[in-house]
Amino acid sequence: QVQLVESGGGTVQSGGSLRLSCTASGSENRIDVMGWYRQAPGKQRELVGIIRGPGNSFYSDSVKGRFTLSRENEKNTVDLLMNNLEVEDTAVYYCNAVVNRIERTYNYWGQGTQVTVSS
């Protein structure tokens, strides 16, 4: 069982920056993918970005060019640097980890951290 602990949320003005961090523990297998999703009030959870390793990441169009993922595989951590934040980025951000095994794929989630961007 993988546990994910997030940190770094908070309130920032539009145009500001925040860094979210997530640390995974308890995994007996290699974590294949780590990333972040977000859920705004009244909306479905959506992908922010995912990363397998250096140079191997994917971002949603809404954050591309503003957000950057970084991952340290040895430490099982993933950071999300968010620059030029917009009011529309306000949401609860969830860390995600994916472990692919022969029998199935396992998805793990953190409890979420609130990001609020004020105008």
N, C-alpha and C positions, 0 to 999 in steps of 0.2 A: 504494500500500500504506500503510495506516494503522497506526502504532505507538501503543500505549497504555501509559503508565507510571503505575503506582499507587504511592501512599505513604500512610502514616498508620496502618497496622495496629499491633497490639500486644496487650498484656494489660491488662485492667482488671477491677476488682471489679464485681459485680452492682450496678446502680443508677448506675454511672458513665457517662462519655461518651467518645466517640472521634470524630475527623473523618478520613474517607478522602478523598484527592484523586486525580484522574486527569487526565492531560494527553495529548491526542492530537496527533500530528504526522504529516506526510507526506501529508495528504489534499489532493487537488487539487479535490475537490468538497465542497460543503457537507455537513456531518454532520447528518443529520436528527434522530436520536435518540441520546441518551447515557443510560447508566444503570449500575446495579449488580445483579449476581446473586451468589448465594452457594451454597456447597456444603459441607455438614457431613459428617463421616465416615460412610460407609455410606449416604449419601442422595444423591438426584439434585440437580443444580444447579437452583436455584429463583430466581425473580424477586424482587428486593428493591424496586426502583423504577426508573422511567424518566422522562425529562424531555425535552420538545422546546424549551421556553423558559419564561420567567416565567409562572407561573400555569397552566402546561400540563404537569402531571406526574401520575403514577399510582404508587400504592404497593400492595404486597401487604397483606392484612389483618393479617398478623402484625407488621408494623412501623408501620402507619398510626398517626399521632399521636405516635410516638416518634422516627422518622427523618425527616430533611428533605433534599431534594435542592436543589442550586443549580448553575446553569450559566452560564458566560460564553462566549457563542458566538464572540466575537471572538478569544478565547484558546484556544478548543477545550478547555475544562476543565469538569469536573463534580466537585462535592464532595458527600459524603454525611455529614451530621452525625447521629450516632447518640446519642440520649439515653436515659436509663433502661434501659441495657443489661441483658439477661437472659442467664442461662447458655445458654439455647436459641439465642441469637444467635451462639454460637461456630461459626465456619466460616471457610473461605477465601472472601474476597470478590473478585469479578472485575468489572473495568470492561468495559463494552460500548459499542460505537459502531456505528450503523447508517447506511449510505449508500444511499439509494434512487436507482437509475438506471433508465433506460428498459429496459435489457436484463435487469436483475436487481437484487436487493437484496444488498448486501454487509454481512456481519457481522464485526466485528473484536473481539478479546478481549485483555485484558491478561493478565499472567502470574499474577496473584492476589496478595493480601496476607492474611496470617493475622490473624484477630481472635479472641481468647480471652477469655471472660468467666468469672471465677471467682466462686464463691459465698462 
